[in-house]
Amino acid sequence: MSPKCPRMSPLSPGVCTMSESAEIKTFRLSRRLSVEITVGVAGMVCEWAPAMPDQLTAKELRRYRAARNEILQRLAERIGAAVVLVEV
């Protein structure tokens, strides 16, 4: 067993499952909007409250990217490996 991942995935030896290595944090982007970001080795999920708007303001977008970068950095430190993000 790895000290960074106490239980390995039974389907992929040597790989942690999302819940075992996930980082979760809620960020307030503005008075109208917050996002809970869950990120792990399997990917990233964002839960918006209220629902994600069609467009973020420039300030909300800056705050979202800062929040995303913070939680990805925390995940990289936790698993001891690089984390890659492709923004499209």
Summary of the structure (lengths in Angstrom):
residues: 88
radius of gyration: 14.7
end to end distance: 35.6
largest distance: 44.6
contacts: 208
relative contact order: 0.18
helix: 30%
strand: 27%
